[in-house]
Structure formats: structure tokens, C-alpha cells
Amino acid sequence: QVQLVESGGGLVQAGGSLRLSCAASGSIFRGIAMGWYRQSPGNEREMVAVIRFGGSITYADSVKGRFTISRDYAKNTVYLQMNSLKPEDTAVYYCKGSPLPGGREYWGQGTQVTVSS
């Protein structure tokens, strides 16, 4: 059973924009947190942005001021608006859902974002 489905990746020139979407099942979407993570070749997966049940948001320092995470409760979807993209943003972007504290985490299949210089 597919629980998280990402979309919106692609190839863009430096300075451009992309919007990623993550459609989640309701039980995951309404959990304690939803987030975006990324992994580039040879590097560990890193947190990009997290939005919590109470509305608090955390961004990685490298994306502050350029990326915006948001959620649409009507669509059970979390978005990542990425502006002023840089070549170093190139990675596979993953959506993660954390429904319960200390409980199972759910990952999407990932979507490739490539930023050309």
C-alpha cells in the first residue's frame, strides 16, 4: 500500500524554481510531522525542511530564505517550494511522515531534482 507519493522534480537552470508535492494517506499526514529530506551521491541523507502538527517549521541553514514548506489539509499534501535554486541543491528529494512520537517513519520513493549551472 503506497502511503507517500512525491512529484514535481525535474531539471532546472540555476536561479530557477520548482515545487515538489507529497501526497500522503490521512493517518500519516495528520501525524506529528511531515518533512522533506535530500540525498546527493556520496552524501548522507539530510533534512531540508520539517513542518510539525502545531505549525512550527524548521529549515536547513542552506535553504533558509529560498525554500518554503507548506501543507494543504484538504488534499493531504505537503509542498516544498524551491526558489533561487543552486547546483548544490541537486539531489534526490524524499518526503517523510512521522505519525507518532517514536513510532514508525514513512518514506516516499524520492524525486530527482537537478539544477544546471
TORPA-4810 file (N, C-alpha, C, O; in nm, 3 decimals):
<nodes>
NODE_1_0.084_-0.119_0.000_0.000_0.000_0.000_0.088_0.124_0.000_0.169_0.144_0.091_Q
NODE_2_0.072_0.207_-0.103_0.152_0.328_-0.115_0.100_0.432_-0.019_-0.020_0.461_-0.018_V
NODE_3_0.188_0.488_0.063_0.147_0.582_0.165_0.188_0.726_0.133_0.117_0.820_0.170_Q
NODE_4_0.302_0.743_0.065_0.355_0.874_0.031_0.395_0.873_-0.115_0.469_0.785_-0.159_L
NODE_5_0.348_0.972_-0.190_0.381_0.981_-0.332_0.432_1.121_-0.363_0.360_1.220_-0.348_V
NODE_6_0.558_1.129_-0.405_0.618_1.258_-0.439_0.606_1.285_-0.588_0.597_1.193_-0.669_E
NODE_7_0.606_1.413_-0.622_0.608_1.454_-0.762_0.665_1.595_-0.770_0.678_1.664_-0.669_S
NODE_8_0.700_1.635_-0.891_0.743_1.773_-0.913_0.891_1.793_-0.939_0.934_1.905_-0.966_G
NODE_9_0.969_1.687_-0.930_1.111_1.703_-0.958_1.136_1.726_-1.106_1.045_1.717_-1.188_G
NODE_10_1.262_1.756_-1.137_1.298_1.777_-1.276_1.430_1.848_-1.290_1.507_1.860_-1.195_G
NODE_11_1.454_1.896_-1.411_1.577_1.968_-1.445_1.545_2.117_-1.458_1.451_2.156_-1.527_L
NODE_12_1.625_2.198_-1.390_1.604_2.342_-1.395_1.739_2.412_-1.394_1.837_2.358_-1.341_V
NODE_13_1.745_2.530_-1.451_1.869_2.608_-1.450_1.886_2.678_-1.316_1.789_2.705_-1.245_Q
NODE_14_2.010_2.706_-1.283_2.038_2.780_-1.160_1.960_2.910_-1.158_1.951_2.981_-1.259_A
NODE_15_1.903_2.940_-1.041_1.819_3.058_-1.027_1.672_3.032_-1.050_1.588_3.117_-1.022_G
NODE_16_1.641_2.914_-1.101_1.503_2.880_-1.129_1.429_2.827_-1.008_1.481_2.826_-0.896_G
NODE_17_1.306_2.782_-1.032_1.219_2.735_-0.924_1.154_2.602_-0.960_1.133_2.570_-1.077_S
NODE_18_1.124_2.525_-0.856_1.045_2.403_-0.868_0.957_2.391_-0.745_0.989_2.443_-0.639_L
NODE_19_0.845_2.322_-0.761_0.761_2.291_-0.646_0.742_2.140_-0.637_0.692_2.077_-0.731_R
NODE_20_0.782_2.084_-0.525_0.762_1.942_-0.500_0.634_1.921_-0.422_0.595_2.003_-0.339_L
NODE_21_0.567_1.810_-0.452_0.445_1.774_-0.381_0.459_1.635_-0.321_0.525_1.548_-0.378_S
NODE_22_0.398_1.616_-0.207_0.397_1.485_-0.141_0.254_1.457_-0.095_0.206_1.517_0.001_C
NODE_23_0.188_1.366_-0.164_0.052_1.327_-0.125_0.061_1.211_-0.027_0.126_1.110_-0.055_A
NODE_24_-0.003_1.225_0.086_0.009_1.125_0.194_-0.127_1.071_0.233_-0.230_1.137_0.216_A
NODE_25_-0.127_0.950_0.286_-0.251_0.897_0.344_-0.285_0.981_0.467_-0.196_1.038_0.530_S
NODE_26_-0.413_0.988_0.501_-0.456_1.077_0.607_-0.392_1.051_0.742_-0.359_1.144_0.816_G
NODE_27_-0.374_0.922_0.774_-0.319_0.889_0.905_-0.174_0.937_0.919_-0.129_0.968_1.030_S
NODE_28_-0.104_0.943_0.808_0.034_0.992_0.812_0.036_1.144_0.807_0.108_1.208_0.883_I
NODE_29_-0.044_1.200_0.719_-0.045_1.346_0.701_-0.080_1.417_0.830_-0.025_1.523_0.859_F
NODE_30_-0.170_1.360_0.909_-0.216_1.426_1.030_-0.135_1.387_1.153_-0.177_1.411_1.266_R
NODE_31_-0.020_1.329_1.131_0.069_1.292_1.240_0.149_1.410_1.290_0.118_1.525_1.259_G
NODE_32_0.251_1.381_1.369_0.322_1.488_1.438_0.411_1.571_1.346_0.437_1.688_1.375_I
NODE_33_0.457_1.514_1.235_0.545_1.591_1.148_0.550_1.532_1.008_0.536_1.411_0.988_A
NODE_34_0.570_1.622_0.911_0.599_1.585_0.773_0.723_1.662_0.733_0.742_1.776_0.775_M
NODE_35_0.808_1.601_0.652_0.930_1.671_0.615_0.983_1.632_0.480_0.942_1.533_0.420_G
NODE_36_1.074_1.714_0.433_1.148_1.689_0.309_1.295_1.669_0.344_1.352_1.742_0.425_W
NODE_37_1.352_1.569_0.283_1.494_1.537_0.300_1.554_1.520_0.162_1.482_1.503_0.064_Y
NODE_38_1.687_1.525_0.154_1.752_1.506_0.025_1.881_1.431_0.042_1.943_1.432_0.148_R
NODE_39_1.920_1.365_-0.068_2.045_1.289_-0.068_2.109_1.300_-0.204_2.048_1.270_-0.306_Q
NODE_40_2.234_1.344_-0.204_2.312_1.352_-0.328_2.418_1.242_-0.325_2.452_1.192_-0.217_S
NODE_41_2.471_1.204_-0.440_2.568_1.094_-0.446_2.687_1.115_-0.354_2.749_1.221_-0.355_P
NODE_42_2.717_1.015_-0.275_2.831_1.021_-0.185_2.804_1.091_-0.054_2.893_1.101_0.031_G
NODE_43_2.682_1.139_-0.036_2.648_1.211_0.086_2.536_1.142_0.161_2.459_1.065_0.104_N
NODE_44_2.527_1.170_0.291_2.419_1.115_0.369_2.290_1.195_0.343_2.293_1.309_0.299_E
NODE_45_2.177_1.130_0.372_2.051_1.199_0.359_2.042_1.308_0.465_2.076_1.285_0.582_R
NODE_46_1.997_1.426_0.425_1.991_1.538_0.517_1.852_1.601_0.517_1.779_1.596_0.419_E
NODE_47_1.819_1.660_0.631_1.691_1.729_0.646_1.695_1.859_0.566_1.794_1.932_0.570_M
NODE_48_1.587_1.885_0.494_1.572_2.011_0.422_1.472_2.101_0.495_1.502_2.217_0.523_V
NODE_49_1.354_2.047_0.524_1.250_2.125_0.592_1.153_2.030_0.659_1.122_1.923_0.607_A
NODE_50_1.104_2.071_0.776_1.007_1.991_0.850_0.895_2.083_0.898_0.921_2.193_0.945_V
NODE_51_0.772_2.035_0.885_0.657_2.108_0.937_0.585_2.017_1.036_0.555_1.902_1.006_I
NODE_52_0.557_2.071_1.155_0.502_1.990_1.263_0.353_2.015_1.281_0.297_2.109_1.226_R
NODE_53_0.290_1.929_1.361_0.146_1.934_1.380_0.100_2.070_1.429_-0.003_2.120_1.385_F
NODE_54_0.175_2.131_1.520_0.137_2.261_1.575_0.168_2.378_1.483_0.134_2.493_1.512_G
NODE_55_0.234_2.348_1.370_0.263_2.453_1.274_0.407_2.502_1.274_0.446_2.580_1.187_G
NODE_56_0.487_2.457_1.370_0.627_2.502_1.370_0.701_2.442_1.252_0.671_2.331_1.206_S
NODE_57_0.799_2.516_1.204_0.875_2.477_1.085_1.024_2.492_1.113_1.067_2.587_1.179_I
NODE_58_1.099_2.398_1.062_1.245_2.405_1.070_1.302_2.389_0.930_1.260_2.302_0.854_T
NODE_59_1.399_2.475_0.897_1.468_2.467_0.768_1.617_2.442_0.792_1.673_2.486_0.892_Y
NODE_60_1.677_2.371_0.699_1.822_2.363_0.699_1.878_2.500_0.667_1.818_2.576_0.591_A
NODE_61_1.992_2.533_0.726_2.052_2.665_0.704_2.076_2.691_0.555_2.066_2.805_0.509_D
NODE_62_2.109_2.587_0.481_2.145_2.602_0.340_2.027_2.642_0.252_2.047_2.686_0.139_S
NODE_63_1.904_2.627_0.302_1.787_2.658_0.219_1.702_2.771_0.275_1.605_2.813_0.211_V
NODE_64_1.737_2.821_0.392_1.660_2.930_0.453_1.652_3.050_0.359_1.752_3.092_0.301_K
NODE_65_1.531_3.103_0.347_1.510_3.219_0.260_1.487_3.183_0.115_1.450_3.269_0.035_G
NODE_66_1.509_3.056_0.079_1.490_3.014_-0.061_1.379_2.910_-0.074_1.306_2.908_-0.173_R
NODE_67_1.366_2.823_0.025_1.266_2.715_0.021_1.154_2.743_0.121_1.176_2.804_0.225_F
NODE_68_1.034_2.698_0.086_0.919_2.713_0.175_0.841_2.583_0.179_0.800_2.530_0.076_T
NODE_69_0.819_2.531_0.300_0.737_2.410_0.317_0.598_2.453_0.360_0.581_2.546_0.438_I
NODE_70_0.497_2.384_0.307_0.358_2.416_0.343_0.275_2.289_0.333_0.320_2.189_0.278_S
NODE_71_0.154_2.293_0.385_0.067_2.176_0.380_-0.076_2.218_0.348_-0.123_2.323_0.392_R
NODE_72_-0.144_2.133_0.273_-0.283_2.155_0.235_-0.365_2.042_0.297_-0.357_1.928_0.252_D
NODE_73_-0.444_2.074_0.401_-0.519_1.971_0.473_-0.631_1.913_0.387_-0.669_1.798_0.405_Y
NODE_74_-0.681_1.990_0.295_-0.789_1.940_0.209_-0.739_1.834_0.113_-0.815_1.746_0.071_A
NODE_75_-0.611_1.842_0.078_-0.554_1.750_-0.020_-0.458_1.650_0.043_-0.401_1.567_-0.028_K
NODE_76_-0.439_1.656_0.175_-0.341_1.568_0.242_-0.205_1.575_0.171_-0.140_1.473_0.148_N
NODE_77_-0.164_1.695_0.139_-0.043_1.713_0.059_0.050_1.815_0.125_0.007_1.919_0.174_T
NODE_78_0.177_1.783_0.124_0.282_1.874_0.170_0.361_1.920_0.048_0.391_1.841_-0.042_V
NODE_79_0.394_2.046_0.047_0.466_2.105_-0.066_0.603_2.157_-0.022_0.624_2.191_0.095_Y
NODE_80_0.693_2.163_-0.116_0.821_2.229_-0.096_0.843_2.320_-0.216_0.875_2.274_-0.325_L
NODE_81_0.826_2.449_-0.194_0.853_2.548_-0.297_1.001_2.584_-0.291_1.050_2.630_-0.188_Q
NODE_82_1.070_2.563_-0.400_1.214_2.586_-0.405_1.244_2.697_-0.505_1.221_2.681_-0.625_M
NODE_83_1.295_2.808_-0.456_1.330_2.922_-0.539_1.481_2.945_-0.536_1.551_2.893_-0.450_N
NODE_84_1.528_3.022_-0.632_1.672_3.055_-0.639_1.757_2.929_-0.627_1.852_2.925_-0.549_S
NODE_85_1.722_2.830_-0.704_1.792_2.702_-0.694_1.938_2.714_-0.736_1.974_2.791_-0.825_L
NODE_86_2.022_2.635_-0.670_2.165_2.633_-0.696_2.207_2.492_-0.738_2.138_2.395_-0.706_K
NODE_87_2.316_2.479_-0.809_2.363_2.345_-0.848_2.380_2.252_-0.727_2.360_2.131_-0.738_P
NODE_88_2.418_2.307_-0.613_2.437_2.224_-0.494_2.305_2.173_-0.435_2.306_2.093_-0.341_E
NODE_89_2.192_2.220_-0.488_2.062_2.166_-0.446_2.028_2.036_-0.520_1.930_1.970_-0.488_D
NODE_90_2.110_2.001_-0.617_2.087_1.878_-0.693_2.092_1.757_-0.600_2.190_1.736_-0.529_T
NODE_91_1.986_1.677_-0.602_1.976_1.561_-0.514_1.845_1.489_-0.544_1.761_1.537_-0.618_A
NODE_92_1.831_1.371_-0.483_1.701_1.306_-0.478_1.631_1.357_-0.353_1.687_1.351_-0.243_V
NODE_93_1.511_1.407_-0.369_1.435_1.462_-0.258_1.330_1.361_-0.213_1.255_1.305_-0.294_Y
NODE_94_1.326_1.339_-0.083_1.235_1.242_-0.024_1.140_1.310_0.073_1.177_1.404_0.145_Y
NODE_95_1.018_1.262_0.074_0.919_1.306_0.170_0.914_1.204_0.284_0.921_1.083_0.260_C
NODE_96_0.904_1.251_0.405_0.895_1.163_0.522_0.778_1.202_0.610_0.753_1.320_0.635_K
NODE_97_0.708_1.101_0.656_0.599_1.124_0.751_0.628_1.055_0.883_0.671_0.940_0.887_G
NODE_98_0.603_1.125_0.990_0.624_1.071_1.125_0.493_1.085_1.201_0.469_1.187_1.266_S
NODE_99_0.408_0.984_1.193_0.274_0.997_1.253_0.274_1.004_1.405_0.199_1.083_1.464_P
NODE_100_0.359_0.923_1.470_0.354_0.913_1.615_0.493_0.932_1.675_0.592_0.893_1.613_L
NODE_101_0.502_0.991_1.794_0.634_1.008_1.858_0.702_0.874_1.880_0.644_0.785_1.943_P
NODE_102_0.821_0.859_1.829_0.895_0.735_1.848_0.843_0.618_1.768_0.891_0.506_1.784_G
NODE_103_0.746_0.642_1.683_0.687_0.534_1.605_0.750_0.519_1.468_0.854_0.578_1.439_G
NODE_104_0.687_0.439_1.385_0.738_0.413_1.252_0.739_0.540_1.168_0.650_0.624_1.177_R
NODE_105_0.844_0.552_1.086_0.852_0.662_0.991_0.824_0.609_0.852_0.858_0.495_0.820_E
NODE_106_0.763_0.690_0.769_0.728_0.650_0.634_0.801_0.740_0.534_0.808_0.862_0.551_Y
NODE_107_0.856_0.677_0.431_0.930_0.749_0.328_0.864_0.731_0.192_0.809_0.625_0.162_W
NODE_108_0.871_0.836_0.111_0.830_0.825_-0.027_0.942_0.765_-0.110_1.049_0.732_-0.060_G
NODE_109_0.914_0.751_-0.239_1.010_0.685_-0.329_1.120_0.778_-0.375_1.222_0.733_-0.428_Q
NODE_110_1.103_0.908_-0.356_1.203_1.005_-0.396_1.176_1.064_-0.534_1.119_0.997_-0.621_G
NODE_111_1.216_1.188_-0.552_1.205_1.254_-0.682_1.334_1.331_-0.709_1.385_1.401_-0.622_T
NODE_112_1.386_1.317_-0.830_1.515_1.376_-0.865_1.500_1.524_-0.898_1.413_1.564_-0.975_Q
NODE_113_1.585_1.604_-0.838_1.596_1.746_-0.871_1.738_1.770_-0.921_1.834_1.740_-0.851_V
NODE_114_1.750_1.824_-1.040_1.880_1.853_-1.098_1.884_2.001_-1.137_1.799_2.049_-1.211_T
NODE_115_1.984_2.072_-1.085_2.000_2.214_-1.112_2.128_2.232_-1.193_2.237_2.200_-1.146_V
NODE_116_2.114_2.283_-1.313_2.231_2.302_-1.400_2.287_2.443_-1.383_2.214_2.539_-1.355_S
NODE_117_2.417_2.453_-1.400_2.482_2.584_-1.382_2.486_2.662_-1.512_2.537_2.774_-1.515_S
</nodes>
